[in-house]
Amino acid sequence: MKLTVALLQLLSTGSLEGNLEKGIAACTRAKAMGGDIALFPEMWSIGYALKGSREAIREDAVEADSHFVITFGHHAKEVGMAIAITYLEADGERLFNTMSLFDRSGDEVLRYRKVHTCDFDREQYLDAGDDFAVVDLDTEAGVVKVGSMICYDREFPESARILMLKGSELILVPNACPMEINRLSQLRGRAYENMVGIATANYGEGTPDCNGHSSAFDGVAYLPDGSYRQMCILEAPAGEGIFLAHFDLAMMRTYRATEVHGNAYRRPRCYGMLVSDEVNDPFVRDDKVGR
């Protein structure tokens, strides 16, 4: 049983309508290539081009039921493929970095708002999400348990861990940053320690501070004969394109049911400090503790 995720490593057109048109065309092509899920890079609605104040950023935000977002839902139903569309979301007075996942029937089954916003940069003007959700996604490959983390969420092991504990088999990661060896290693680590598939879509080279290298790791590190494998089933080149990652769900599920990682031998009673605001590290910035 293979699940194919199309990583849409695109370049923004610089406008909402342009990105809508280009995004729909990319999804159509992804379906023709055999995709079960099309995944956009982070905040596709604006090409992750955040302005320098909350007021200016708000001018570019769209609501979750806007024409931009809903069009992708309609298109998901039209082509029969799940679409994970990303956008700068306005919800009343709040602003979020959001991904909406539409299933192949066009229903929104997941709306994830980035929890770990980049408060050291212009994302300080955004509001942070407050949960990591996992949903059952109906695909041609069968029902798959899917969650999401967005870019900087990757820097926190807790993001992937809680998604694993909630049953996620695949984590979708919209991204907008340079994907070099350290960040790729983070994704590999999150896949390895949780025995979970991770698919990351980044902007192609030509986008400021981005360099392509979208990737996919299936989380299966060892084979029954004791040999090991790299888990990386795709690393895209730098340039713009649509790249397919094929996840062997049967192999992943067997591995998860028999290996020693993930939740097999955890000791939660020893982890209390992880959910406490108390920090003993003298190098931690006090103004960021517990945010």
Phi and psi in degrees as GROMACS dihedral restraints (atoms count N, CA, C in turn):
[ dihedral_restraints ]
;  ai    aj    ak    al  type     phi  dphi    fc
    3     4     5     6     1  -112.2    20    10
    4     5     6     7     1   134.8    20    10
    6     7     8     9     1  -112.3    20    10
    7     8     9    10     1   127.4    20    10
    9    10    11    12     1  -109.4    20    10
   10    11    12    13     1   119.7    20    10
   12    13    14    15     1  -104.8    20    10
   13    14    15    16     1   123.6    20    10
   15    16    17    18     1   -91.9    20    10
   16    17    18    19     1   115.5    20    10
   18    19    20    21     1   -90.2    20    10
   19    20    21    22     1   113.6    20    10
   21    22    23    24     1   -89.9    20    10
   22    23    24    25     1    86.5    20    10
   24    25    26    27     1   -87.4    20    10
   25    26    27    28     1    85.8    20    10
   27    28    29    30     1  -111.4    20    10
   28    29    30    31     1   174.2    20    10
   30    31    32    33     1  -116.3    20    10
   31    32    33    34     1   135.8    20    10
   33    34    35    36     1   -67.4    20    10
   34    35    36    37     1   148.9    20    10
   36    37    38    39     1   -84.1    20    10
   37    38    39    40     1   -16.1    20    10
   39    40    41    42     1    95.1    20    10
   40    41    42    43     1     1.0    20    10
   42    43    44    45     1  -142.9    20    10
   43    44    45    46     1   154.8    20    10
   45    46    47    48     1   -61.9    20    10
   46    47    48    49     1   -48.9    20    10
   48    49    50    51     1   -65.7    20    10
   49    50    51    52     1   -38.4    20    10
   51    52    53    54     1   -63.5    20    10
   52    53    54    55     1   -41.6    20    10
   54    55    56    57     1   -70.5    20    10
   55    56    57    58     1   -31.0    20    10
   57    58    59    60     1   -63.4    20    10
   58    59    60    61     1   -50.7    20    10
   60    61    62    63     1   -62.5    20    10
   61    62    63    64     1   -46.6    20    10
   63    64    65    66     1   -66.6    20    10
   64    65    66    67     1   -37.9    20    10
   66    67    68    69     1   -66.4    20    10
   67    68    69    70     1   -41.7    20    10
   69    70    71    72     1   -63.9    20    10
   70    71    72    73     1   -42.2    20    10
   72    73    74    75     1   -62.3    20    10
   73    74    75    76     1   -39.8    20    10
   75    76    77    78     1   -65.7    20    10
   76    77    78    79     1   -38.8    20    10
   78    79    80    81     1   -66.1    20    10
   79    80    81    82     1   -39.9    20    10
   81    82    83    84     1   -60.6    20    10
   82    83    84    85     1   -43.5    20    10
   84    85    86    87     1   -67.3    20    10
   85    86    87    88     1   -40.3    20    10
   87    88    89    90     1   -60.6    20    10
   88    89    90    91     1   -40.7    20    10
   90    91    92    93     1   -64.4    20    10
   91    92    93    94     1   -43.3    20    10
   93    94    95    96     1   -62.8    20    10
   94    95    96    97     1   -28.1    20    10
   96    97    98    99     1   -81.2    20    10
   97    98    99   100     1    -8.3    20    10
   99   100   101   102     1   106.8    20    10
  100   101   102   103     1    15.3    20    10
  102   103   104   105     1   -72.0    20    10
  103   104   105   106     1   140.9    20    10
  105   106   107   108     1   -96.3    20    10
  106   107   108   109     1   -29.7    20    10
  108   109   110   111     1  -137.0    20    10
  109   110   111   112     1   133.4    20    10
  111   112   113   114     1  -106.7    20    10
  112   113   114   115     1   126.6    20    10
  114   115   116   117     1  -118.0    20    10
  115   116   117   118     1   124.5    20    10
  117   118   119   120     1   -90.9    20    10
  118   119   120   121     1   157.0    20    10
  120   121   122   123     1   -69.8    20    10
  121   122   123   124     1   174.4    20    10
  123   124   125   126     1   -64.3    20    10
  124   125   126   127     1   135.0    20    10
  126   127   128   129     1    46.8    20    10
  127   128   129   130     1    55.8    20    10
  129   130   131   132     1   -58.7    20    10
  130   131   132   133     1   -31.5    20    10
  132   133   134   135     1   -56.4    20    10
  133   134   135   136     1   -32.8    20    10
  135   136   137   138     1  -120.2    20    10
  136   137   138   139     1     8.4    20    10
  138   139   140   141     1    61.7    20    10
  139   140   141   142     1    29.8    20    10
  141   142   143   144     1    51.0    20    10
  142   143   144   145     1    39.1    20    10
  144   145   146   147     1  -102.5    20    10
  145   146   147   148     1    77.6    20    10
  147   148   149   150     1   -77.9    20    10
  148   149   150   151     1   137.1    20    10
  150   151   152   153     1   -84.3    20    10
  151   152   153   154     1   179.3    20    10
  153   154   155   156     1   -93.5    20    10
  154   155   156   157     1    10.7    20    10
  156   157   158   159     1  -152.0    20    10
  157   158   159   160     1   158.8    20    10
  159   160   161   162     1   -62.7    20    10
  160   161   162   163     1   -38.7    20    10
  162   163   164   165     1   -64.3    20    10
  163   164   165   166     1   -43.8    20    10
  165   166   167   168     1   -68.5    20    10
  166   167   168   169     1   -38.6    20    10
  168   169   170   171     1   -63.7    20    10
  169   170   171   172     1   -39.5    20    10
  171   172   173   174     1   -59.5    20    10
  172   173   174   175     1   -31.8    20    10
  174   175   176   177     1   -61.9    20    10
  175   176   177   178     1   -25.8    20    10
  177   178   179   180     1   -96.2    20    10
  178   179   180   181     1    -4.2    20    10
  180   181   182   183     1   -79.9    20    10
  181   182   183   184     1   151.1    20    10
  183   184   185   186     1  -125.4    20    10
  184   185   186   187     1   154.7    20    10
  186   187   188   189     1   -83.7    20    10
  187   188   189   190     1   161.1    20    10
  189   190   191   192     1   -65.6    20    10
  190   191   192   193     1   -21.5    20    10
  192   193   194   195     1  -105.7    20    10
  193   194   195   196     1    22.8    20    10
  195   196   197   198     1   -73.1    20    10
  196   197   198   199     1   166.1    20    10
  198   199   200   201     1   -57.4    20    10
  199   200   201   202     1   -41.7    20    10
  201   202   203   204     1   -58.0    20    10
  202   203   204   205     1   -51.8    20    10
  204   205   206   207     1   -71.3    20    10
  205   206   207   208     1   -48.1    20    10
  207   208   209   210     1   -63.8    20    10
  208   209   210   211     1   -31.1    20    10
  210   211   212   213     1   -59.1    20    10
  211   212   213   214     1   -36.4    20    10
  213   214   215   216     1   -69.4    20    10
  214   215   216   217     1   -33.3    20    10
  216   217   218   219     1   -64.4    20    10
  217   218   219   220     1   -45.2    20    10
  219   220   221   222     1   -61.4    20    10
  220   221   222   223     1   -40.1    20    10
  222   223   224   225     1   -69.4    20    10
  223   224   225   226     1   -34.8    20    10
  225   226   227   228     1   -58.2    20    10
  226   227   228   229     1   -43.1    20    10
  228   229   230   231     1   -68.0    20    10
  229   230   231   232     1   -39.9    20    10
  231   232   233   234     1   -62.4    20    10
  232   233   234   235     1   -42.6    20    10
  234   235   236   237     1   -95.6    20    10
  235   236   237   238     1   -11.0    20    10
  237   238   239   240     1    72.0    20    10
  238   239   240   241     1    43.7    20    10
  240   241   242   243     1  -145.3    20    10
  241   242   243   244     1   140.7    20    10
  243   244   245   246     1   -68.9    20    10
  244   245   246   247     1   143.6    20    10
  246   247   248   249     1  -131.4    20    10
  247   248   249   250     1   126.5    20    10
  249   250   251   252     1  -104.8    20    10
  250   251   252   253     1    97.0    20    10
  252   253   254   255     1   -98.5    20    10
  253   254   255   256     1   141.8    20    10
  255   256   257   258     1  -117.7    20    10
  256   257   258   259     1   149.5    20    10
  258   259   260   261     1  -165.5    20    10
  259   260   261   262     1   160.9    20    10
  261   262   263   264     1   -83.6    20    10
  262   263   264   265     1   112.9    20    10
  264   265   266   267     1  -101.7    20    10
  265   266   267   268     1   135.4    20    10
  267   268   269   270     1  -105.1    20    10
  268   269   270   271     1   127.5    20    10
  270   271   272   273     1  -134.0    20    10
  271   272   273   274     1    93.4    20    10
  273   274   275   276     1    64.6    20    10
  274   275   276   277     1  -123.7    20    10
  276   277   278   279     1   -88.3    20    10
  277   278   279   280     1    -5.1    20    10
  279   280   281   282     1   -95.6    20    10
  280   281   282   283     1   153.3    20    10
  282   283   284   285     1  -128.5    20    10
  283   284   285   286     1   132.5    20    10
  285   286   287   288     1  -132.6    20    10
  286   287   288   289     1   153.8    20    10
  288   289   290   291     1   -94.3    20    10
  289   290   291   292     1   106.4    20    10
  291   292   293   294     1  -125.5    20    10
  292   293   294   295     1   146.9    20    10
  294   295   296   297     1  -123.0    20    10
  295   296   297   298     1   128.7    20    10
  297   298   299   300     1  -109.7    20    10
  298   299   300   301     1   128.7    20    10
  300   301   302   303     1  -105.0    20    10
  301   302   303   304     1   116.1    20    10
  303   304   305   306     1  -100.1    20    10
  304   305   306   307     1   134.8    20    10
  306   307   308   309     1   -81.6    20    10
  307   308   309   310     1   179.5    20    10
  309   310   311   312     1   -71.4    20    10
  310   311   312   313     1    -5.3    20    10
  312   313   314   315     1   -96.8    20    10
  313   314   315   316     1    -0.6    20    10
  315   316   317   318     1    87.8    20    10
  316   317   318   319     1     8.8    20    10
  318   319   320   321     1   -89.5    20    10
  319   320   321   322     1   136.6    20    10
  321   322   323   324     1   -76.8    20    10
  322   323   324   325     1   112.4    20    10
  324   325   326   327     1  -102.3    20    10
  325   326   327   328     1   -16.4    20    10
  327   328   329   330     1  -149.5    20    10
  328   329   330   331     1   132.3    20    10
  330   331   332   333     1  -125.5    20    10
  331   332   333   334     1   108.8    20    10
  333   334   335   336     1  -109.3    20    10
  334   335   336   337     1   129.4    20    10
  336   337   338   339     1  -108.3    20    10
  337   338   339   340     1   127.0    20    10
  339   340   341   342     1   -51.3    20    10
  340   341   342   343     1   124.3    20    10
  342   343   344   345     1   -80.9    20    10
  343   344   345   346     1   -48.7    20    10
  345   346   347   348     1   -95.0    20    10
  346   347   348   349     1    79.4    20    10
  348   349   350   351     1   -69.1    20    10
  349   350   351   352     1   151.4    20    10
  351   352   353   354     1   -82.0    20    10
  352   353   354   355     1    80.1    20    10
  354   355   356   357     1   -72.8    20    10
  355   356   357   358     1    -6.5    20    10
  357   358   359   360     1   -85.3    20    10
  358   359   360   361     1    -0.9    20    10
  360   361   362   363     1  -137.5    20    10
  361   362   363   364     1  -155.4    20    10
  363   364   365   366     1   -70.3    20    10
  364   365   366   367     1   -13.1    20    10
  366   367   368   369     1   -70.1    20    10
  367   368   369   370     1    -4.9    20    10
  369   370   371   372     1   -61.1    20    10
  370   371   372   373     1   -20.5    20    10
  372   373   374   375     1   -86.3    20    10
  373   374   375   376     1    -3.6    20    10
  375   376   377   378     1   -98.8    20    10
  376   377   378   379     1   163.1    20    10
  378   379   380   381     1   -94.9    20    10
  379   380   381   382     1   150.5    20    10
  381   382   383   384     1   -93.3    20    10
  382   383   384   385     1   143.2    20    10
  384   385   386   387     1   -69.0    20    10
  385   386   387   388     1   170.7    20    10
  387   388   389   390     1  -132.1    20    10
  388   389   390   391     1    17.1    20    10
  390   391   392   393     1  -162.5    20    10
  391   392   393   394     1   156.2    20    10
  393   394   395   396     1  -115.2    20    10
  394   395   396   397     1   115.1    20    10
  396   397   398   399     1  -107.8    20    10
  397   398   399   400     1   152.6    20    10
  399   400   401   402     1  -126.2    20    10
  400   401   402   403     1   135.5    20    10
  402   403   404   405     1  -128.9    20    10
  403   404   405   406     1   160.1    20    10
  405   406   407   408     1   -87.2    20    10
  406   407   408   409     1   117.8    20    10
  408   409   410   411     1  -106.1    20    10
  409   410   411   412     1   120.5    20    10
  411   412   413   414     1   -80.9    20    10
  412   413   414   415     1   121.8    20    10
  414   415   416   417     1  -132.1    20    10
  415   416   417   418     1   171.6    20    10
  417   418   419   420     1   -65.0    20    10
  418   419   420   421     1   -20.4    20    10
  420   421   422   423     1   -87.2    20    10
  421   422   423   424     1     1.7    20    10
  423   424   425   426     1   109.0    20    10
  424   425   426   427     1  -176.8    20    10
  426   427   428   429     1   -79.9    20    10
  427   428   429   430     1   129.8    20    10
  429   430   431   432     1  -125.6    20    10
  430   431   432   433     1   135.8    20    10
  432   433   434   435     1   -83.5    20    10
  433   434   435   436     1   119.8    20    10
  435   436   437   438     1  -125.9    20    10
  436   437   438   439     1   138.8    20    10
  438   439   440   441     1  -133.1    20    10
  439   440   441   442     1  -177.7    20    10
  441   442   443   444     1  -145.6    20    10
  442   443   444   445     1   149.7    20    10
  444   445   446   447     1  -138.8    20    10
  445   446   447   448     1   148.6    20    10
  447   448   449   450     1  -115.1    20    10
  448   449   450   451     1   118.8    20    10
  450   451   452   453     1    42.8    20    10
  451   452   453   454     1  -100.7    20    10
  453   454   455   456     1   -59.6    20    10
  454   455   456   457     1   -22.0    20    10
  456   457   458   459     1   -54.2    20    10
  457   458   459   460     1   -30.5    20    10
  459   460   461   462     1   -59.6    20    10
  460   461   462   463     1   -27.7    20    10
  462   463   464   465     1   -72.2    20    10
  463   464   465   466     1   -11.4    20    10
  465   466   467   468     1  -114.0    20    10
  466   467   468   469     1   111.9    20    10
  468   469   470   471     1   -56.6    20    10
  469   470   471   472     1   -26.6    20    10
  471   472   473   474     1   -62.7    20    10
  472   473   474   475     1   -28.9    20    10
  474   475   476   477     1   -60.6    20    10
  475   476   477   478     1   -55.4    20    10
  477   478   479   480     1   -68.5    20    10
  478   479   480   481     1   -34.1    20    10
  480   481   482   483     1   -62.7    20    10
  481   482   483   484     1   -46.7    20    10
  483   484   485   486     1   -68.9    20    10
  484   485   486   487     1   -32.7    20    10
  486   487   488   489     1   -64.6    20    10
  487   488   489   490     1   -40.6    20    10
  489   490   491   492     1   -61.9    20    10
  490   491   492   493     1   -45.1    20    10
  492   493   494   495     1   -63.8    20    10
  493   494   495   496     1   -27.1    20    10
  495   496   497   498     1   -84.9    20    10
  496   497   498   499     1     0.6    20    10
  498   499   500   501     1   102.3    20    10
  499   500   501   502     1     4.5    20    10
  501   502   503   504     1   -61.3    20    10
  502   503   504   505     1   132.8    20    10
  504   505   506   507     1   -98.0    20    10
  505   506   507   508     1   -25.5    20    10
  507   508   509   510     1  -138.6    20    10
  508   509   510   511     1   130.2    20    10
  510   511   512   513     1  -111.0    20    10
  511   512   513   514     1   123.2    20    10
  513   514   515   516     1   -92.1    20    10
  514   515   516   517     1   129.2    20    10
  516   517   518   519     1  -126.1    20    10
  517   518   519   520     1    93.5    20    10
  519   520   521   522     1   -67.3    20    10
  520   521   522   523     1   140.9    20    10
  522   523   524   525     1  -142.5    20    10
  523   524   525   526     1   154.4    20    10
  525   526   527   528     1  -154.8    20    10
  526   527   528   529     1    79.3    20    10
  528   529   530   531     1  -168.1    20    10
  529   530   531   532     1   171.0    20    10
  531   532   533   534     1   -69.2    20    10
  532   533   534   535     1   121.7    20    10
  534   535   536   537     1   -93.8    20    10
  535   536   537   538     1    88.7    20    10
  537   538   539   540     1  -105.3    20    10
  538   539   540   541     1  -174.4    20    10
  540   541   542   543     1   -58.6    20    10
  541   542   543   544     1   -34.8    20    10
  543   544   545   546     1   -70.4    20    10
  544   545   546   547     1   -45.1    20    10
  546   547   548   549     1   -69.9    20    10
  547   548   549   550     1   -38.4    20    10
  549   550   551   552     1   -62.6    20    10
  550   551   552   553     1   -36.6    20    10
  552   553   554   555     1   -67.1    20    10
  553   554   555   556     1   -34.8    20    10
  555   556   557   558     1   -59.9    20    10
  556   557   558   559     1   -46.4    20    10
  558   559   560   561     1   -63.8    20    10
  559   560   561   562     1   -41.9    20    10
  561   562   563   564     1   -59.2    20    10
  562   563   564   565     1   -44.6    20    10
  564   565   566   567     1   -62.5    20    10
  565   566   567   568     1   -43.6    20    10
  567   568   569   570     1   -62.1    20    10
  568   569   570   571     1   -39.2    20    10
  570   571   572   573     1   -67.2    20    10
  571   572   573   574     1   -44.3    20    10
  573   574   575   576     1   -64.1    20    10
  574   575   576   577     1   -51.2    20    10
  576   577   578   579     1   -73.3    20    10
  577   578   579   580     1   -19.7    20    10
  579   580   581   582     1  -110.3    20    10
  580   581   582   583     1    -4.0    20    10
  582   583   584   585     1    52.0    20    10
  583   584   585   586     1    50.1    20    10
  585   586   587   588     1  -131.4    20    10
  586   587   588   589     1   148.3    20    10
  588   589   590   591     1   -77.7    20    10
  589   590   591   592     1   141.2    20    10
  591   592   593   594     1  -133.0    20    10
  592   593   594   595     1   123.5    20    10
  594   595   596   597     1  -118.6    20    10
  595   596   597   598     1   124.7    20    10
  597   598   599   600     1  -121.7    20    10
  598   599   600   601     1   127.3    20    10
  600   601   602   603     1  -111.2    20    10
  601   602   603   604     1   121.9    20    10
  603   604   605   606     1  -114.3    20    10
  604   605   606   607     1   162.7    20    10
  606   607   608   609     1   -71.8    20    10
  607   608   609   610     1   148.1    20    10
  609   610   611   612     1   -73.1    20    10
  610   611   612   613     1   162.0    20    10
  612   613   614   615     1   -58.3    20    10
  613   614   615   616     1   136.2    20    10
  615   616   617   618     1   116.3    20    10
  616   617   618   619     1   -20.4    20    10
  618   619   620   621     1   -85.4    20    10
  619   620   621   622     1   132.6    20    10
  621   622   623   624     1   -53.1    20    10
  622   623   624   625     1   130.8    20    10
  624   625   626   627     1    64.8    20    10
  625   626   627   628     1    22.6    20    10
  627   628   629   630     1  -131.0    20    10
  628   629   630   631     1   155.5    20    10
  630   631   632   633     1  -145.1    20    10
  631   632   633   634     1    24.5    20    10
  633   634   635   636     1    71.2    20    10
  634   635   636   637     1  -135.7    20    10
  636   637   638   639     1    57.8    20    10
  637   638   639   640     1    38.7    20    10
  639   640   641   642     1   -55.8    20    10
  640   641   642   643     1   151.8    20    10
  642   643   644   645     1  -147.6    20    10
  643   644   645   646     1   165.9    20    10
  645   646   647   648     1  -146.9    20    10
  646   647   648   649     1   132.8    20    10
  648   649   650   651     1  -124.7    20    10
  649   650   651   652     1   134.7    20    10
  651   652   653   654     1   -95.5    20    10
  652   653   654   655     1    -6.6    20    10
  654   655   656   657     1    81.3    20    10
  655   656   657   658     1     0.6    20    10
  657   658   659   660     1   -97.1    20    10
  658   659   660   661     1   102.8    20    10
  660   661   662   663     1   -93.2    20    10
  661   662   663   664     1   -27.9    20    10
  663   664   665   666     1  -129.7    20    10
  664   665   666   667     1   146.6    20    10
  666   667   668   669     1  -100.1    20    10
  667   668   669   670     1   162.4    20    10
  669   670   671   672     1   -56.9    20    10
  670   671   672   673     1   -26.8    20    10
  672   673   674   675     1   -82.4    20    10
  673   674   675   676     1     2.6    20    10
  675   676   677   678     1    94.1    20    10
  676   677   678   679     1    -9.6    20    10
  678   679   680   681     1   -74.8    20    10
  679   680   681   682     1   160.7    20    10
  681   682   683   684     1  -114.3    20    10
  682   683   684   685     1   161.0    20    10
  684   685   686   687     1  -134.6    20    10
  685   686   687   688     1   164.3    20    10
  687   688   689   690     1   -81.8    20    10
  688   689   690   691     1   -14.5    20    10
  690   691   692   693     1    73.8    20    10
  691   692   693   694     1   -18.6    20    10
  693   694   695   696     1   -80.3    20    10
  694   695   696   697     1   112.5    20    10
  696   697   698   699     1   -99.1    20    10
  697   698   699   700     1    -7.8    20    10
  699   700   701   702     1  -163.9    20    10
  700   701   702   703     1   133.2    20    10
  702   703   704   705     1  -134.8    20    10
  703   704   705   706     1   115.5    20    10
  705   706   707   708     1   -75.1    20    10
  706   707   708   709     1   159.4    20    10
  708   709   710   711     1   -73.2    20    10
  709   710   711   712     1  -169.6    20    10
  711   712   713   714     1   -79.0    20    10
  712   713   714   715     1   -34.0    20    10
  714   715   716   717     1   -77.5    20    10
  715   716   717   718     1   171.0    20    10
  717   718   719   720     1   -64.7    20    10
  718   719   720   721     1   143.6    20    10
  720   721   722   723     1   170.0    20    10
  721   722   723   724     1   175.9    20    10
  723   724   725   726     1  -113.4    20    10
  724   725   726   727     1   124.4    20    10
  726   727   728   729     1  -124.3    20    10
  727   728   729   730     1   133.2    20    10
  729   730   731   732     1   -99.7    20    10
  730   731   732   733     1   130.5    20    10
  732   733   734   735     1  -113.0    20    10
  733   734   735   736     1   123.0    20    10
  735   736   737   738     1  -103.7    20    10
  736   737   738   739     1   112.2    20    10
  738   739   740   741     1   -97.5    20    10
  739   740   741   742     1   125.4    20    10
  741   742   743   744     1   -85.9    20    10
  742   743   744   745     1    93.0    20    10
  744   745   746   747     1   -63.7    20    10
  745   746   747   748     1   -37.7    20    10
  747   748   749   750     1   -62.1    20    10
  748   749   750   751     1   -44.9    20    10
  750   751   752   753     1   -64.4    20    10
  751   752   753   754     1   -43.4    20    10
  753   754   755   756     1   -62.3    20    10
  754   755   756   757     1   -41.5    20    10
  756   757   758   759     1   -70.9    20    10
  757   758   759   760     1   -39.9    20    10
  759   760   761   762     1   -62.3    20    10
  760   761   762   763     1   -44.8    20    10
  762   763   764   765     1   -60.1    20    10
  763   764   765   766     1   -44.7    20    10
  765   766   767   768     1   -65.2    20    10
  766   767   768   769     1   -31.6    20    10
  768   769   770   771     1   -80.1    20    10
  769   770   771   772     1   -14.2    20    10
  771   772   773   774     1  -123.2    20    10
  772   773   774   775     1   -14.7    20    10
  774   775   776   777     1   -91.6    20    10
  775   776   777   778     1   176.3    20    10
  777   778   779   780     1  -100.9    20    10
  778   779   780   781     1     1.9    20    10
  780   781   782   783     1   -91.1    20    10
  781   782   783   784     1  -161.4    20    10
  783   784   785   786     1    62.5    20    10
  784   785   786   787     1  -123.6    20    10
  786   787   788   789     1   -98.0    20    10
  787   788   789   790     1     6.1    20    10
  789   790   791   792     1   -62.5    20    10
  790   791   792   793     1   -45.5    20    10
  792   793   794   795     1  -132.2    20    10
  793   794   795   796     1    36.5    20    10
  795   796   797   798     1   -70.0    20    10
  796   797   798   799     1   159.7    20    10
  798   799   800   801     1  -128.8    20    10
  799   800   801   802     1    71.8    20    10
  801   802   803   804     1   -55.9    20    10
  802   803   804   805     1   -29.2    20    10
  804   805   806   807     1   -62.8    20    10
  805   806   807   808     1   -17.4    20    10
  807   808   809   810     1   -94.9    20    10
  808   809   810   811     1     1.0    20    10
  810   811   812   813     1  -107.1    20    10
  811   812   813   814     1    17.0    20    10
  813   814   815   816     1   -54.2    20    10
  814   815   816   817     1   -36.0    20    10
  816   817   818   819     1   -63.7    20    10
  817   818   819   820     1   -22.4    20    10
  819   820   821   822     1   -64.6    20    10
  820   821   822   823     1   -24.9    20    10
  822   823   824   825     1  -112.2    20    10
  823   824   825   826     1    21.3    20    10
  825   826   827   828     1  -110.8    20    10
  826   827   828   829     1   148.2    20    10
  828   829   830   831     1   -80.3    20    10
  829   830   831   832     1    -9.5    20    10
  831   832   833   834     1   -75.6    20    10
  832   833   834   835     1   128.7    20    10
  834   835   836   837     1  -130.6    20    10
  835   836   837   838     1   130.7    20    10
  837   838   839   840     1  -100.4    20    10
  838   839   840   841     1    -5.2    20    10
  840   841   842   843     1   -72.3    20    10
  841   842   843   844     1   117.5    20    10
  843   844   845   846     1   -69.3    20    10
  844   845   846   847     1   -12.0    20    10
  846   847   848   849     1   -96.9    20    10
  847   848   849   850     1    -0.5    20    10
  849   850   851   852     1   -76.1    20    10
  850   851   852   853     1   134.8    20    10
  852   853   854   855     1   -71.6    20    10
  853   854   855   856     1   119.9    20    10
  855   856   857   858     1   -60.7    20    10
  856   857   858   859     1   -31.3    20    10
  858   859   860   861     1   -73.0    20    10
  859   860   861   862     1    -9.4    20    10
  861   862   863   864     1  -108.8    20    10
  862   863   864   865     1    -6.7    20    10
  864   865   866   867     1   -63.8    20    10
  865   866   867   868     1   129.0    20    10
  867   868   869   870     1    76.0    20    10
  868   869   870   871     1     9.0    20    10
